[in-house]
């Protein structure tokens, strides 16, 4: 058991704690995956390991869906974001699958395969 008294914090313990947290983060980073599945009943998203199961967005709730180029810094940023432009799952690149729902909310999901995504959406229309 470590007992720290006020004003008596060992700098080595702080350094080891920071290094440990960085190692854990770097070790987990490769396991983070964003999976987007387009199915006949809707779009399914999972950001593993943060989400163990898929989140389902049904086609019946979607007003519009299209591939969009977006301004990474100006519109959303990086990571899972929610703001004035809607919610975004943004992990690299500047192209995403844009969903506009019938209730007015928006969702954009990064894609590294915009051409394939356009083809799939074309077959669904």
N, C-alpha and C positions, 0 to 999 in steps of 0.2 A: 504494500500500500504506500502510495506516495502522498506525503503531507507537505503542502506548500504553505509557508507562512507569508503574510503580507510583506512585500518588499524583498522577498528572499527567493525569487524564481530563478532556477538554474537555466542559463541560456542553452546549455546542451540539451536539456529536455525539450525546450521549445523547438530547437533545430531538428531533433529527432522526430518530433510530432509532425512538423511540416513536411519533412522528407517522407515519412510514412504515409501521410495523406496523398502526397504527389504520386508515390509508388502505387497506391491503391487505385487512384484515378487513371494512371497510365495503364495499369494492368487491366482495368475494366473497359477502357475505351474501345479496344478492338471488338468487344462483344456487343457493342451498341449497333443495332441494325433497324432501319426503317423499312418495313415491308408494306407494299401497297398491292392489294389484290382487287382486280376488277372482275366482278362476277355478274351473272344475269340479274340478280336481285339488288345489287348495289356495289359500293366500294368499301373495302375493308382495310383498316390501317392498324399497324402494331409497331410501336417503338420499343423494341426489346433491349434491355431487361426492365425498363420502366413500366411497360405494359405487358403483362403476361398473356392476355387475351386480346383478340382483335376488337376494334371499335367499328361498328357497322353503320354506314350511311346509305339508306335505302334510296333507290332511284325515284320512288314516288314522292320523296321529300325534296328532290333536287329540281330547281328551276332551270339552271344552266350548268354546263360542264364543258371545259375547253382547256387546251394547253396555253399557258401564258408565260411570257417573259416578264420578270419583275425586277425592280430595283432593290437589290439585297439590303443596302444600307438605308435608303430613303423610305422603303415601304415596311419591311419586316425586321431585318436583322438576321441573326443566326440562331438556330435552336428551335425550341417550341415557344412560340410567341402568340400573344393575343393583344390586339390593339385596334386602332381606328379602321384598319384595312381588313380586319377579321382575324382569324386564327391561322397560324402557319406552322407547319412542320418543315423546317428549312435547314438542310444539311449539305451545303455545297451547291455551286452553280447558281444560275439565275432563271431557270425554267421550272415551272411547276404545273401540276394539275389543279386548276381553279374550279371550285364548286361554289355555286351560289344557290342557297336554299330558298324554298318558297316563303320562309319566315323572314328573309332578308339577311340572314347571317351568311358569312363567307368563310371558306376554308381553302388554303392552298398547301399543296404537298410537293416538295422537291422531287423532280424526276431527272434521272441521268439518261433516260431513253425517250426523249420527246417524240421522235419519229415513230417508234413502235407504239407509243401511247396514242398518237393521232390516228394511227391505223385501227387500233382497237376501238377507239371512240367512234370512228367512222363506221365500223361494222355494227355498233350498237344503235346508231341513229337510224 
